[in-house]
Amino acid sequence: MSSARATSSTEQVLAKAAEISGVDLHGAQVIRDGSNAIYRLAHDMVARIGQPGCLEAAERELRISQWLNNSGIPTVEAMSALRQPVVVADRPVTWWRLIPDHRPSTPAEMGAMLSALHALPPPTELQLPAYDPFTGLHERLVTAAMIDEDDRTWLLSHHTELRTQYDALPEAFSLSVIHGDAWQGNLVVPSSGVPTVLDLDKVSIGRREWDLIQLAVDYTDFSRVSGQDYRAFVEAYGGYDVTSWPGFRVLADIQELRWVGFAIARSPDSPRAAAQAKHRIACLRGQVARPWRWDAL
């Protein structure tokens, strides 16, 4: 956990939610404490604790899971027999089936899933929001206490320039259902061999290119994906290479600024994140040559 305070807060929320729903907390283990706190529980179950004020988003995630599974895209499943979401201290708690013994997807598996997802017509039973890659980013940069004023001024100017470039992109021929955070850890493969979609909080309507950006920059800017694996990703997606799209660099730069914002947001409770944020800022400012190495947080 990122701090004793965070541990206490999420554990208290989880304990109350479990009491309301009749869930066994014996042996509960933290899986992740990021934007959402995620716990592994007994009886092959997972608890997901959202941010304050996010009840509507949690309700939407439950409905998205059901819709995607019904649409033929294997997705993490909610525990349908339990009352949810449960709200404790304004934080929604949802209960999910554990996907045990899984690995991250390969680039080819990710490309195939995104091809199927982007081909789906938008659901009629729920309304998906329009995706905005800048959501919350400006506030993170303005309020960050760990960055000096020179870096803050540069980051805010960079943010403004990217917002202008993004708004000037040609209108998309068509918008798609997108995952919104399509990295290989959000499509996992259990022992059954069936790739399964995770983390549904950013599923929305947007440019399909946004879902292709993360793996593309892993190839172009970080060399975390080999040329062979990137070509397999493109082929599995249907042959469309987002790096050849004229707006590629704009979306790539926005994604990388978002990753800087994520490190900044975690910095108050983590010296490691603070050091990583400074390194990432130096990269964006051209002080470190590509390919970059950014540690996972």
C-alpha positions in Angstrom: 0.0 0.0 0.0 1.2 3.5 -0.6 0.9 4.7 3.0 -0.4 3.7 6.4 -3.2 6.2 6.0 -4.3 4.8 2.6 -4.1 1.3 4.0 -6.4 2.2 6.9 -8.8 4.1 4.7 -9.3 1.3 2.1 -9.3 -1.4 4.7 -12.0 0.3 6.7 -14.1 0.8 3.5 -13.6 -2.8 2.5 -14.5 -4.1 6.0 -17.8 -2.1 6.1 -18.7 -3.1 2.5 -18.0 -6.8 3.3 -20.2 -6.5 6.4 -23.1 -5.1 4.2 -22.7 -7.7 1.5 -21.9 -10.7 3.7 -18.4 -11.2 2.2 -15.7 -13.2 4.0 -12.6 -11.1 4.4 -10.4 -13.8 5.9 -7.0 -13.7 4.3 -7.7 -10.6 2.1 -4.6 -9.4 0.2 -3.9 -6.2 -1.6 -3.4 -6.7 -5.4 -3.0 -3.0 -6.3 -3.5 0.4 -4.7 -3.8 2.8 -7.7 -6.7 4.8 -9.0 -8.7 1.9 -7.6 -7.8 -0.3 -4.6 -8.1 -3.9 -5.5 -8.1 -6.8 -3.0 -8.0 -10.6 -3.5 -10.5 -12.3 -1.2 -11.4 -15.9 -0.3 -13.6 -18.0 -2.5 -12.0 -16.7 -5.8 -13.3 -13.2 -5.4 -11.8 -9.7 -5.9 -13.0 -6.4 -4.3 -12.5 -3.2 -6.2 -12.8 0.1 -4.3 -13.3 3.1 -6.4 -12.5 6.8 -5.8 -15.0 9.0 -3.8 -17.9 10.2 -5.9 -17.6 7.5 -8.5 -20.8 5.5 -7.9 -22.0 6.1 -11.4 -18.8 4.9 -12.9 -18.9 1.7 -10.8 -22.4 1.0 -11.9 -21.4 1.5 -15.5 -18.5 -0.9 -15.1 -20.8 -3.6 -13.9 -23.1 -3.1 -16.9 -20.2 -2.9 -19.4 -18.9 -6.3 -18.1 -22.3 -7.9 -18.7 -22.6 -6.3 -22.2 -19.1 -7.3 -23.4 -19.5 -10.9 -22.2 -22.9 -11.0 -23.9 -21.3 -9.6 -27.1 -18.7 -12.3 -27.3 -15.7 -10.5 -25.8 -14.6 -12.4 -22.6 -14.4 -10.0 -19.8 -13.9 -10.1 -16.0 -17.3 -11.0 -14.5 -19.1 -9.4 -11.6 -20.4 -11.6 -8.7 -24.0 -11.4 -9.7 -25.3 -13.0 -6.5 -24.0 -10.1 -4.3 -25.5 -6.7 -3.8 -23.4 -4.1 -5.6 -22.1 -1.6 -5.8 -21.9 -0.9 -2.1 -21.1 2.7 -1.1 -19.0 3.3 2.0 -17.6 6.8 2.8 -18.7 7.9 -0.7 -16.5 5.1 -2.3 -18.2 2.4 -4.4 -17.1 -1.2 -3.8 -17.8 -3.9 -6.4 -17.2 -7.6 -6.2 -15.7 -9.6 -9.1 -14.7 -13.2 -10.0 -11.0 -13.8 -9.6 -9.1 -14.7 -12.8 -6.4 -17.0 -11.3 -2.9 -17.9 -12.7 -3.0 -15.5 -15.6 -0.3 -13.8 -17.8 -0.4 -10.6 -19.7 -1.5 -10.9 -23.3 0.9 -11.0 -26.2 0.8 -8.1 -28.7 -1.0 -10.3 -31.2 -3.7 -11.3 -28.6 -4.1 -7.6 -27.8 -4.5 -6.7 -31.5 -7.2 -9.4 -32.0 -9.2 -8.2 -29.0 -9.1 -4.6 -30.0 -10.2 -5.5 -33.5 -13.2 -7.2 -32.1 -14.0 -4.5 -29.6 -13.8 -1.7 -32.1 -16.1 -3.6 -34.5 -18.9 -3.7 -31.9 -21.8 -1.3 -32.3 -22.2 0.9 -29.2 -24.5 -0.6 -26.6 -28.1 0.4 -26.6 -28.7 -0.7 -23.0 -26.3 1.9 -21.5 -24.7 5.1 -22.6 -20.9 5.2 -22.8 -19.2 8.6 -22.2 -17.1 10.3 -24.8 -13.4 9.7 -24.1 -11.2 12.7 -23.2 -7.5 11.9 -22.7 -7.0 15.1 -20.8 -9.4 14.4 -18.0 -7.8 15.3 -14.6 -4.4 15.9 -16.2 -4.2 19.7 -15.9 -5.2 19.6 -12.2 -2.5 17.1 -11.5 0.2 19.3 -13.1 -1.1 22.5 -11.3 -1.3 21.0 -7.8 1.8 18.8 -7.8 4.0 19.7 -4.9 7.1 17.7 -5.9 7.9 19.5 -9.2 9.8 22.8 -9.4 8.3 25.8 -11.0 10.4 25.5 -14.2 9.2 22.0 -14.8 5.6 23.0 -13.9 5.7 25.9 -16.4 7.0 23.7 -19.1 4.5 20.9 -18.4 1.5 23.3 -18.4 2.7 24.8 -21.7 3.2 21.4 -23.2 -0.3 20.4 -22.0 -1.8 23.5 -23.6 0.0 22.8 -26.9 -1.1 19.2 -27.0 -4.7 20.2 -26.2 -4.6 22.6 -29.2 -3.1 19.9 -31.5 -5.6 17.3 -30.3 -8.6 19.6 -30.9 -7.2 20.4 -34.4 -7.0 16.7 -35.5 -9.3 15.9 -38.4 -12.7 14.6 -37.3 -12.6 10.9 -37.1 -14.4 9.0 -39.9 -16.2 7.1 -37.2 -15.9 6.7 -33.5 -15.7 3.3 -31.8 -16.2 1.6 -28.5 -12.7 1.8 -27.0 -11.1 0.3 -23.9 -9.3 3.5 -23.0 -6.4 1.8 -21.2 -5.4 -0.9 -23.6 -2.1 -2.2 -22.3 -1.1 -5.9 -22.1 -1.8 -6.2 -18.4 -5.4 -5.2 -19.0 -5.9 -8.2 -21.3 -4.9 -11.3 -19.4 -4.7 -15.0 -20.4 -5.6 -17.6 -17.7 -4.9 -21.3 -18.0 -8.0 -21.7 -20.2 -6.1 -19.8 -22.9 -9.0 -17.3 -23.4 -7.8 -13.7 -23.3 -10.0 -11.8 -20.8 -10.5 -8.0 -20.6 -9.9 -6.2 -17.3 -10.3 -2.7 -15.9 -13.4 -1.3 -17.5 -13.5 2.2 -15.9 -12.3 3.9 -19.1 -14.5 2.0 -21.6 -16.0 4.8 -23.7 -16.6 6.1 -27.2 -13.6 7.6 -28.9 -11.0 7.3 -31.6 -9.8 3.8 -32.1 -6.3 5.1 -32.4 -6.2 5.8 -28.7 -6.4 2.1 -27.9 -3.5 1.4 -30.3 -1.2 4.1 -28.9 0.1 2.4 -25.8 1.6 -0.6 -27.5 2.8 1.5 -30.4 4.8 3.8 -28.2 6.1 0.8 -26.3 7.6 -0.1 -29.7 8.7 3.4 -31.0 9.7 5.2 -27.9 10.6 2.6 -25.3 11.7 -0.5 -27.3 9.8 -2.7 -24.9 8.1 -4.4 -27.9 10.2 -5.9 -30.7 9.6 -5.2 -34.3 8.3 -8.7 -34.8 5.8 -8.4 -32.0 4.6 -5.0 -33.2 4.0 -6.4 -36.7 2.1 -9.3 -35.1 0.0 -6.7 -33.3 -0.7 -4.7 -36.5 -1.6 -7.9 -38.4 -3.9 -9.2 -35.7 -5.7 -5.9 -35.6 -6.3 -6.0 -39.3 -3.3 -4.4 -40.9 -3.8 -0.8 -39.6 -0.5 0.6 -38.3 -1.2 3.6 -36.1 2.4 4.8 -36.4 1.6 5.7 -40.0 -1.4 7.8 -39.1 -0.7 11.6 -39.2 -2.0 12.2 -35.7 0.2 9.5 -34.2 2.7 11.8 -32.5 0.0 13.9 -31.0 -1.7 11.0 -29.3 1.7 9.5 -28.3 2.8 12.7 -26.6 -0.5 12.9 -24.8 -0.2 9.3 -23.6 3.3 10.0 -22.3 2.2 13.1 -20.5 -0.5 11.1 -18.9 2.1 8.6 -17.7 4.0 11.6 -16.2 0.9 12.7 -14.5 0.3 9.3 -13.0 3.8 9.3 -11.5 3.3 12.8 -10.1 0.0 11.7 -8.5 1.7 8.9 -6.7 4.7 11.0 -5.6 3.4 12.3 -2.2 3.4 8.8 -0.7 6.2 7.3 -2.7 9.8 8.5 -3.0 10.2 6.0 -5.9 7.3 7.5 -7.8 8.7 11.0 -7.1 12.1 10.0 -8.6 10.4 8.4 -11.5 8.3 11.5 -12.2 11.4 13.6 -12.3 13.0 11.2 -14.8 9.9 11.1 -17.0 9.8 14.9 -17.1 13.4 15.0 -18.1 12.6 12.6 -20.9 9.8 14.7 -22.2 11.9 17.8 -22.1 14.5 16.2 -24.3 17.2 15.7 -21.7 17.2 11.9 -22.1 17.5 10.3 -25.5 15.1 7.6 -26.7 14.5 4.7 -26.3 13.5 5.6 -22.7 13.3 3.4 -19.7 10.4 4.1 -17.4 9.9 1.8 -14.4 6.4 0.6 -13.7 4.6 2.1 -10.7 
